[in-house]
Amino acid sequence: MTTFVDRVELHVGAGNGGHGCASVHREKFKPLGGPDGGNGGRGGDVTLVVDQSVTTLLDYHHHPHRKATNGQPGAGDNRSGKDGADLVLPVPDGTVVLDKAGNVLADLVGEGTTFVAGQGGRGGLGNAALASARRKAPGFALLGEPGEARDVVLELKTVADVALVGYPSAGKSSLISVLSAAKPKIADYPFTTLVPNLGVVTAGSTVYTIADVPGLIPGASQGKGLGLEFLRHVERCSVLVHVLDTATLESDRDPVSDLDVIEEELRLYGGGLEKRPRLVVLNKVDIPDGRDLAEMIRPDLEARGYKVFEVSAVAHLGLKELSYALAGIVGETRAAKPKEESTRVVIRPKAVDDQGFTVTAEQDDDGQPVYRVRGEKPERWIRQTDFNNDEAVGYLADRLARLGVEEELVKAGAREGDAVAIGPEDNAVVFDWEPTVMAGAEMLGRRGEDHRLDSPRPAATRRRDRQAEKDEADQEYDTFKPF
């Protein structure tokens, strides 16, 4: 049974926003008490959080589909719907989040580090929030937005100070077991270690972690053996320790050639591994032939610039010197690292000519013109519109016109009756453009307006109402339901 998983594909779905409510207050002697429909609740987010008690992605291997709860719809009497509960998913320290194309979305290192993998949908506004000077009793409400659905890949990269690398059966597991309290599986056959093992070592005042990585073979950087699966666990380690077997029984191998092969694989893998500080451990010197071979090759290794230690994990020889030498290198590496800066808020203002949307001319399969509108606002407004309600459609048309969409369509060459698509190609709302279309609801004069307000008004009132309409065009929903 699988007990360690370091790469999974996770399918997350944030909660949908609740729909707004269209309601009119009614009580005795007040048959038309005004709109009182409440707003819908926000959908829950899906958030990844680093938890030190979690060491594997096994839980997501067995249960890869995770969904947050939806927001509740609004109700009459100005009652807003309940927000959906956020779904918090604990992940191990060192988890990298990627999209399906392999682009890194987040690198989660450090207890409590978070990443919102799926953002909950906004709740729709009720008709009480949509009321204005010219629309005193809206007969519609906005729909809640769907939550973000996303497929992400989680990869675990071990967070350790020291990594033990070498051929299978070189004695890495035995070494970590005597240097720390780790209890890895130890046997006399290759590939005994199938998962990385972590141990904590104390040398004087320095405490550091050491990782035993599964054995590497020629071609590991191209995926042979367990190479690609576990070379990434070496990426975060500050120090590399080559564990060389001086008592190997294979006639075609020797410690120096083993070192050259592993160094080449580290270089081919990349990630800056070729620049990490490293030292060499000649293991199994308790065996006479092993000690003789160690004494023979040590001068050659030192001539290459390596610090060499002769040890025996079985006889506990040379371990103290090795642990203190590693502590010294780890301490120097930590001191050389720049201090982490505190979190900064980066403000990126929009360009002065940014209209918030684009209009592009395309052609459909029959060669007919199609004008595609893309932008965060128009696409969000489309998702929030109930197309079964003529007044809601009129309100959408008013918003698009005030945003400047109709003006840009004219500049792009659109004519009455041409197809206009709002949204991406695979999920767009398409309609025939009629810039002077009247909404079908009987109560409407112009789009989204109430005919009961057509009586003459003073000039000051008209100016105030025009300003109210302009302010409404700039109003963002997140002033009601912020994320």
PAZA-434827 format. One record per residue (C-alpha): x, y, z. Coordinates in steps of 0.02 Angstrom, whole numbers, plus 50000, padded with zeros to 5 digits. Example, Ala and Ser with C-alpha at 12.3 -4.5 7.8 and 13.67 -1.06 7.14 Angstrom:
<recs>
px: 50615, py: 49775, pz: 50390
px: 50684, py: 49947, pz: 50357
</recs>
This chain:
<recs>
px: 50000, py: 50000, pz: 50000
px: 50065, py: 50174, pz: 49955
px: 50118, py: 50271, pz: 50110
px: 50218, py: 50412, pz: 50033
px: 50158, py: 50519, pz: 49888
px: 50253, py: 50674, pz: 49831
px: 50158, py: 50719, pz: 49672
px: 49970, py: 50727, pz: 49645
px: 49845, py: 50811, pz: 49531
px: 49713, py: 50901, pz: 49632
px: 49544, py: 50956, pz: 49566
px: 49477, py: 51101, pz: 49670
px: 49310, py: 51188, pz: 49657
px: 49270, py: 51345, pz: 49754
px: 49094, py: 51378, pz: 49813
px: 48967, py: 51468, pz: 49704
px: 48899, py: 51635, pz: 49759
px: 48719, py: 51641, pz: 49815
px: 48589, py: 51729, pz: 49707
px: 48520, py: 51898, pz: 49757
px: 48337, py: 51910, pz: 49801
px: 48205, py: 52016, pz: 49712
px: 48075, py: 52059, pz: 49843
px: 47956, py: 52202, pz: 49885
px: 47915, py: 52244, pz: 50065
px: 47732, py: 52216, pz: 50102
px: 47633, py: 52243, pz: 50260
px: 47462, py: 52306, pz: 50308
px: 47425, py: 52479, pz: 50239
px: 47594, py: 52475, pz: 50147
px: 47564, py: 52372, pz: 49990
px: 47720, py: 52443, pz: 49904
px: 47846, py: 52468, pz: 50042
px: 47996, py: 52469, pz: 49926
px: 48124, py: 52338, pz: 49875
px: 48196, py: 52234, pz: 50017
px: 48285, py: 52090, pz: 49931
px: 48448, py: 52041, pz: 50016
px: 48616, py: 52000, pz: 49938
px: 48678, py: 51822, pz: 49909
px: 48821, py: 51752, pz: 50013
px: 48999, py: 51733, pz: 49950
px: 49056, py: 51559, pz: 49899
px: 49193, py: 51476, pz: 50002
px: 49376, py: 51480, pz: 49947
px: 49490, py: 51329, pz: 49931
px: 49654, py: 51371, pz: 50020
px: 49815, py: 51272, pz: 50035
px: 49905, py: 51297, pz: 50202
px: 50077, py: 51231, pz: 50254
px: 50061, py: 51118, pz: 50406
px: 50219, py: 51048, pz: 50485
px: 50125, py: 50894, pz: 50546
px: 50088, py: 50841, pz: 50366
px: 50232, py: 50752, pz: 50277
px: 50151, py: 50675, pz: 50124
px: 50018, py: 50710, pz: 49992
px: 49942, py: 50538, pz: 50017
px: 49771, py: 50604, pz: 50069
px: 49751, py: 50699, pz: 49905
px: 49809, py: 50546, pz: 49808
px: 49658, py: 50450, pz: 49873
px: 49537, py: 50597, pz: 49871
px: 49589, py: 50716, pz: 49730
px: 49422, py: 50808, pz: 49713
px: 49393, py: 50946, pz: 49842
px: 49246, py: 51069, pz: 49844
px: 49205, py: 51215, pz: 49957
px: 49026, py: 51255, pz: 50007
px: 48913, py: 51375, pz: 49912
px: 48847, py: 51541, pz: 49975
px: 48664, py: 51548, pz: 50021
px: 48539, py: 51654, pz: 49922
px: 48474, py: 51817, pz: 49992
px: 48297, py: 51834, pz: 50059
px: 48165, py: 51967, pz: 50083
px: 48165, py: 52091, pz: 50227
px: 48345, py: 52138, pz: 50180
px: 48415, py: 51971, pz: 50239
px: 48582, py: 51928, pz: 50160
px: 48629, py: 51748, pz: 50124
px: 48759, py: 51658, pz: 50228
px: 48936, py: 51651, pz: 50159
px: 49002, py: 51481, pz: 50110
px: 49134, py: 51403, pz: 50224
px: 49313, py: 51409, pz: 50161
px: 49396, py: 51240, pz: 50132
px: 49572, py: 51235, pz: 50207
px: 49686, py: 51097, pz: 50141
px: 49847, py: 51063, pz: 50240
px: 50002, py: 51024, pz: 50137
px: 50182, py: 50981, pz: 50184
px: 50317, py: 51113, pz: 50198
px: 50403, py: 51130, pz: 50029
px: 50250, py: 51098, pz: 49920
px: 50255, py: 51177, pz: 49747
px: 50090, py: 51217, pz: 49660
px: 50089, py: 51209, pz: 49470
px: 49957, py: 51223, pz: 49336
px: 49926, py: 51088, pz: 49205
px: 50054, py: 51170, pz: 49089
px: 50190, py: 51158, pz: 49221
px: 50195, py: 51343, pz: 49268
px: 50233, py: 51374, pz: 49451
px: 50087, py: 51458, pz: 49540
px: 50156, py: 51455, pz: 49717
px: 50304, py: 51388, pz: 49815
px: 50243, py: 51353, pz: 49991
px: 50385, py: 51355, pz: 50117
px: 50364, py: 51395, pz: 50301
px: 50230, py: 51354, pz: 50429
px: 50066, py: 51442, pz: 50393
px: 50107, py: 51493, pz: 50214
px: 49944, py: 51499, pz: 50114
px: 49888, py: 51498, pz: 49933
px: 49710, py: 51518, pz: 49871
px: 49693, py: 51380, pz: 49743
px: 49511, py: 51419, pz: 49705
px: 49421, py: 51582, pz: 49738
px: 49240, py: 51579, pz: 49790
px: 49110, py: 51664, pz: 49680
px: 49037, py: 51832, pz: 49726
px: 48859, py: 51836, pz: 49790
px: 48730, py: 51923, pz: 49682
px: 48656, py: 52090, pz: 49735
px: 48475, py: 52094, pz: 49789
px: 48354, py: 52221, pz: 49718
px: 48371, py: 52330, pz: 49874
px: 48554, py: 52360, pz: 49831
px: 48510, py: 52391, pz: 49648
px: 48383, py: 52527, pz: 49684
px: 48429, py: 52701, pz: 49623
px: 48349, py: 52868, pz: 49590
px: 48288, py: 52812, pz: 49419
px: 48256, py: 52630, pz: 49467
px: 48165, py: 52640, pz: 49631
px: 48088, py: 52467, pz: 49627
px: 48196, py: 52345, pz: 49525
px: 48103, py: 52189, pz: 49481
px: 48260, py: 52086, pz: 49467
px: 48418, py: 52037, pz: 49563
px: 48592, py: 51984, pz: 49510
px: 48643, py: 51802, pz: 49504
px: 48787, py: 51736, pz: 49608
px: 48949, py: 51701, pz: 49515
px: 49011, py: 51522, pz: 49498
px: 49162, py: 51477, pz: 49603
px: 49331, py: 51452, pz: 49522
px: 49364, py: 51274, pz: 49465
px: 49545, py: 51230, pz: 49436
px: 49659, py: 51080, pz: 49412
px: 49826, py: 51101, pz: 49499
px: 49977, py: 50989, pz: 49522
px: 50057, py: 50977, pz: 49693
px: 50240, py: 50927, pz: 49702
px: 50332, py: 50901, pz: 49866
px: 50514, py: 50955, pz: 49876
px: 50595, py: 50904, pz: 50039
px: 50653, py: 51048, pz: 50147
px: 50819, py: 50995, pz: 50226
px: 50992, py: 51066, pz: 50256
px: 51094, py: 50915, pz: 50200
px: 51059, py: 50784, pz: 50066
px: 51145, py: 50615, pz: 50057
px: 51167, py: 50562, pz: 49875
px: 51248, py: 50411, pz: 49799
px: 51223, py: 50242, pz: 49716
px: 51097, py: 50117, pz: 49786
px: 51166, py: 50017, pz: 49934
px: 51305, py: 50145, pz: 49967
px: 51253, py: 50153, pz: 50150
px: 51152, py: 50315, pz: 50151
px: 51010, py: 50243, pz: 50255
px: 51131, py: 50168, pz: 50380
px: 51221, py: 50335, pz: 50394
px: 51065, py: 50437, pz: 50428
px: 51007, py: 50309, pz: 50556
px: 51165, py: 50332, pz: 50661
px: 51180, py: 50521, pz: 50637
px: 50999, py: 50553, pz: 50689
px: 50849, py: 50467, pz: 50765
px: 50777, py: 50422, pz: 50595
px: 50733, py: 50239, pz: 50569
px: 50737, py: 50205, pz: 50382
px: 50723, py: 50033, pz: 50306
px: 50896, py: 49953, pz: 50291
px: 50933, py: 49796, pz: 50190
px: 51072, py: 49721, pz: 50084
px: 50990, py: 49743, pz: 49914
px: 50978, py: 49894, pz: 49796
px: 50835, py: 50021, pz: 49805
px: 50791, py: 49979, pz: 49984
px: 50749, py: 50163, pz: 50006
px: 50598, py: 50208, pz: 49901
px: 50551, py: 50372, pz: 49988
px: 50655, py: 50514, pz: 50060
px: 50694, py: 50498, pz: 50245
px: 50722, py: 50649, pz: 50357
px: 50823, py: 50656, pz: 50517
px: 50872, py: 50793, pz: 50639
px: 51055, py: 50806, pz: 50691
px: 51124, py: 50908, pz: 50838
px: 51309, py: 50954, pz: 50831
px: 51358, py: 51074, pz: 50970
px: 51242, py: 51224, pz: 50960
px: 51190, py: 51189, pz: 50780
px: 51034, py: 51088, pz: 50739
px: 51007, py: 51040, pz: 50559
px: 50904, py: 50918, pz: 50456
px: 50975, py: 50783, pz: 50344
px: 50886, py: 50692, pz: 50202
px: 50921, py: 50519, pz: 50136
px: 50874, py: 50521, pz: 49952
px: 50840, py: 50358, pz: 49857
px: 50991, py: 50292, pz: 49760
px: 51037, py: 50368, pz: 49593
px: 51100, py: 50277, pz: 49439
px: 51167, py: 50334, pz: 49269
px: 51026, py: 50419, pz: 49174
px: 50934, py: 50474, pz: 49331
px: 50920, py: 50652, pz: 49263
px: 50821, py: 50580, pz: 49115
px: 50706, py: 50480, pz: 49227
px: 50795, py: 50312, pz: 49243
px: 50773, py: 50220, pz: 49405
px: 50697, py: 50337, pz: 49534
px: 50794, py: 50487, pz: 49468
px: 50667, py: 50617, pz: 49417
px: 50548, py: 50564, pz: 49555
px: 50671, py: 50608, pz: 49693
px: 50805, py: 50722, pz: 49621
px: 50686, py: 50866, pz: 49657
px: 50701, py: 50825, pz: 49842
px: 50883, py: 50879, pz: 49831
px: 50843, py: 51050, pz: 49758
px: 50811, py: 51139, pz: 49924
px: 50958, py: 51061, pz: 50019
px: 51103, py: 51179, pz: 50058
px: 51239, py: 51046, pz: 50067
px: 51266, py: 50887, pz: 49965
px: 51357, py: 50736, pz: 50037
px: 51422, py: 50605, pz: 49917
px: 51415, py: 50436, pz: 50004
px: 51536, py: 50318, pz: 49916
px: 51542, py: 50131, pz: 49945
px: 51723, py: 50077, pz: 49967
px: 51676, py: 49893, pz: 49987
px: 51566, py: 49868, pz: 49835
px: 51558, py: 49692, pz: 49766
px: 51526, py: 49750, pz: 49587
px: 51685, py: 49730, pz: 49484
px: 51639, py: 49866, pz: 49359
px: 51622, py: 50003, pz: 49491
px: 51741, py: 50103, pz: 49599
px: 51710, py: 50253, pz: 49715
px: 51790, py: 50382, pz: 49601
px: 51689, py: 50332, pz: 49447
px: 51531, py: 50327, pz: 49556
px: 51567, py: 50507, pz: 49608
px: 51592, py: 50562, pz: 49428
px: 51428, py: 50481, pz: 49374
px: 51326, py: 50562, pz: 49514
px: 51406, py: 50732, pz: 49483
px: 51360, py: 50721, pz: 49299
px: 51180, py: 50677, pz: 49341
px: 51168, py: 50825, pz: 49460
px: 51237, py: 50939, pz: 49325
px: 51115, py: 50877, pz: 49194
px: 50968, py: 50895, pz: 49313
px: 51009, py: 51078, pz: 49341
px: 50924, py: 51184, pz: 49471
px: 51091, py: 51251, pz: 49532
px: 51141, py: 51084, pz: 49611
px: 51314, py: 51092, pz: 49532
px: 51352, py: 51249, pz: 49635
px: 51302, py: 51182, pz: 49806
px: 51440, py: 51151, pz: 49935
px: 51478, py: 50966, pz: 49949
px: 51593, py: 50844, pz: 50036
px: 51634, py: 50660, pz: 50014
px: 51604, py: 50518, pz: 50136
px: 51699, py: 50355, pz: 50108
px: 51586, py: 50229, pz: 50193
px: 51615, py: 50051, pz: 50255
px: 51797, py: 50076, pz: 50309
px: 51769, py: 49947, pz: 50446
px: 51798, py: 49816, pz: 50310
px: 51986, py: 49791, pz: 50277
px: 51970, py: 49802, pz: 50089
px: 51862, py: 49958, pz: 50110
px: 51991, py: 50045, pz: 50218
px: 52131, py: 50003, pz: 50097
px: 52032, py: 50072, pz: 49950
px: 51986, py: 50229, pz: 50049
px: 52168, py: 50266, pz: 50089
px: 52212, py: 50239, pz: 49906
px: 52084, py: 50359, pz: 49829
px: 52080, py: 50492, pz: 49965
px: 52227, py: 50594, pz: 49896
px: 52147, py: 50599, pz: 49724
px: 51982, py: 50663, pz: 49795
px: 52067, py: 50794, pz: 49903
px: 52165, py: 50851, pz: 49750
px: 51996, py: 50888, pz: 49668
px: 51954, py: 51004, pz: 49813
px: 51836, py: 50890, pz: 49911
px: 51835, py: 50874, pz: 50100
px: 51845, py: 50685, pz: 50129
px: 51786, py: 50588, pz: 50282
px: 51814, py: 50403, pz: 50313
px: 51669, py: 50332, pz: 50412
px: 51583, py: 50170, pz: 50457
px: 51398, py: 50177, pz: 50497
px: 51408, py: 50000, pz: 50569
px: 51560, py: 50026, pz: 50681
px: 51517, py: 50211, pz: 50717
px: 51686, py: 50271, pz: 50654
px: 51715, py: 50454, pz: 50605
px: 51534, py: 50506, pz: 50636
px: 51570, py: 50646, pz: 50760
px: 51695, py: 50732, pz: 50645
px: 51571, py: 50718, pz: 50500
px: 51423, py: 50789, pz: 50598
px: 51525, py: 50939, pz: 50659
px: 51595, py: 50972, pz: 50485
px: 51418, py: 50972, pz: 50415
px: 51361, py: 51088, pz: 50554
px: 51498, py: 51211, pz: 50507
px: 51450, py: 51212, pz: 50322
px: 51265, py: 51228, pz: 50364
px: 51302, py: 51374, pz: 50480
px: 51403, py: 51464, pz: 50347
px: 51267, py: 51435, pz: 50218
px: 51132, py: 51502, pz: 50333
px: 51236, py: 51656, pz: 50373
px: 51266, py: 51690, pz: 50188
px: 51081, py: 51687, pz: 50145
px: 51002, py: 51861, pz: 50135
px: 50874, py: 51901, pz: 50267
px: 50697, py: 51875, pz: 50211
px: 50610, py: 52040, pz: 50185
px: 50443, py: 52072, pz: 50264
px: 50288, py: 52058, pz: 50156
px: 50265, py: 52208, pz: 50042
px: 50108, py: 52263, pz: 49954
px: 50148, py: 52298, pz: 49772
px: 50028, py: 52423, pz: 49693
px: 50014, py: 52412, pz: 49504
px: 49901, py: 52553, pz: 49444
px: 49810, py: 52530, pz: 49281
px: 49866, py: 52625, pz: 49128
px: 49773, py: 52789, pz: 49101
px: 49705, py: 52725, pz: 48936
px: 49648, py: 52557, pz: 49006
px: 49461, py: 52542, pz: 48973
px: 49444, py: 52376, pz: 49063
px: 49388, py: 52282, pz: 48907
px: 49437, py: 52248, pz: 48727
px: 49337, py: 52229, pz: 48567
px: 49410, py: 52126, pz: 48426
px: 49338, py: 52087, pz: 48256
px: 49336, py: 51902, pz: 48207
px: 49247, py: 51789, pz: 48083
px: 49143, py: 51635, pz: 48115
px: 49151, py: 51473, pz: 48016
px: 49037, py: 51547, pz: 47881
px: 49146, py: 51701, pz: 47861
px: 49022, py: 51815, pz: 47949
px: 49091, py: 51951, pz: 48064
px: 49091, py: 51921, pz: 48251
px: 49143, py: 52055, pz: 48374
px: 49215, py: 51981, pz: 48533
px: 49212, py: 52079, pz: 48695
px: 49335, py: 52026, pz: 48831
px: 49358, py: 52105, pz: 49000
px: 49335, py: 52069, pz: 49185
px: 49183, py: 52183, pz: 49206
px: 49077, py: 52136, pz: 49054
px: 49111, py: 51950, pz: 49079
px: 49064, py: 51962, pz: 49263
px: 48906, py: 52058, pz: 49221
px: 48857, py: 51923, pz: 49097
px: 48876, py: 51788, pz: 49231
px: 48769, py: 51890, pz: 49351
px: 48624, py: 51920, pz: 49230
px: 48462, py: 51821, pz: 49231
px: 48421, py: 51815, pz: 49046
px: 48244, py: 51757, pz: 49083
px: 48206, py: 51929, pz: 49155
px: 48188, py: 52068, pz: 49025
px: 48220, py: 52204, pz: 49152
px: 48383, py: 52119, pz: 49204
px: 48435, py: 52110, pz: 49021
px: 48396, py: 52295, pz: 49003
px: 48501, py: 52333, pz: 49157
px: 48645, py: 52235, pz: 49079
px: 48629, py: 52333, pz: 48917
px: 48634, py: 52497, pz: 49014
px: 48791, py: 52444, pz: 49107
px: 48879, py: 52394, pz: 48946
px: 48830, py: 52556, pz: 48862
px: 48893, py: 52662, pz: 49008
px: 49056, py: 52563, pz: 49010
px: 49082, py: 52614, pz: 48828
px: 49058, py: 52444, pz: 48745
px: 48933, py: 52508, pz: 48616
px: 49047, py: 52653, pz: 48571
px: 49194, py: 52535, pz: 48545
px: 49086, py: 52418, pz: 48439
px: 49046, py: 52564, pz: 48325
px: 49230, py: 52608, pz: 48311
px: 49269, py: 52426, pz: 48269
px: 49145, py: 52432, pz: 48124
px: 49000, py: 52337, pz: 48199
px: 48831, py: 52359, pz: 48114
px: 48657, py: 52325, pz: 48177
px: 48624, py: 52137, pz: 48170
px: 48807, py: 52086, pz: 48181
px: 48850, py: 51950, pz: 48306
px: 48930, py: 52009, pz: 48469
px: 49009, py: 51880, pz: 48585
px: 49052, py: 51923, pz: 48764
px: 49174, py: 51803, pz: 48846
px: 49300, py: 51671, pz: 48792
px: 49273, py: 51574, pz: 48633
px: 49221, py: 51413, pz: 48720
px: 49098, py: 51495, pz: 48841
px: 49031, py: 51657, pz: 48768
px: 48860, py: 51737, pz: 48765
px: 48819, py: 51781, pz: 48584
px: 48682, py: 51900, pz: 48528
px: 48637, py: 52005, pz: 48377
px: 48686, py: 52184, pz: 48410
px: 48544, py: 52310, pz: 48410
px: 48609, py: 52468, pz: 48491
px: 48437, py: 52547, pz: 48506
px: 48344, py: 52390, pz: 48564
px: 48203, py: 52416, pz: 48691
px: 48184, py: 52296, pz: 48836
px: 48026, py: 52190, pz: 48828
px: 47962, py: 52220, pz: 49003
px: 47803, py: 52324, pz: 49001
px: 47861, py: 52434, pz: 49144
px: 48014, py: 52493, pz: 49048
px: 48025, py: 52646, pz: 48938
px: 48211, py: 52642, pz: 48898
px: 48323, py: 52498, pz: 48947
px: 48322, py: 52471, pz: 49134
px: 48212, py: 52623, pz: 49172
px: 48044, py: 52635, pz: 49262
px: 47904, py: 52723, pz: 49164
px: 47827, py: 52783, pz: 49329
px: 47967, py: 52909, pz: 49338
px: 47931, py: 52992, pz: 49170
px: 47842, py: 53144, pz: 49244
px: 47932, py: 53311, pz: 49221
px: 48064, py: 53345, pz: 49352
px: 48161, py: 53500, pz: 49401
px: 48330, py: 53527, pz: 49318
px: 48421, py: 53503, pz: 49484
px: 48336, py: 53334, pz: 49507
px: 48384, py: 53280, pz: 49331
px: 48566, py: 53329, pz: 49362
px: 48566, py: 53233, pz: 49526
px: 48494, py: 53079, pz: 49442
px: 48622, py: 53087, pz: 49301
px: 48761, py: 53095, pz: 49431
px: 48684, py: 52948, pz: 49522
px: 48686, py: 52847, pz: 49360
px: 48868, py: 52892, pz: 49331
px: 48915, py: 52840, pz: 49508
px: 48822, py: 52676, pz: 49485
px: 48924, py: 52638, pz: 49329
px: 49084, py: 52649, pz: 49430
px: 49019, py: 52552, pz: 49579
px: 49106, py: 52384, pz: 49607
px: 49020, py: 52240, pz: 49693
px: 49164, py: 52207, pz: 49811
px: 49112, py: 52361, pz: 49910
px: 48968, py: 52252, pz: 49968
px: 49049, py: 52081, pz: 49980
px: 49240, py: 52097, pz: 49982
px: 49348, py: 51942, pz: 49964
</recs>
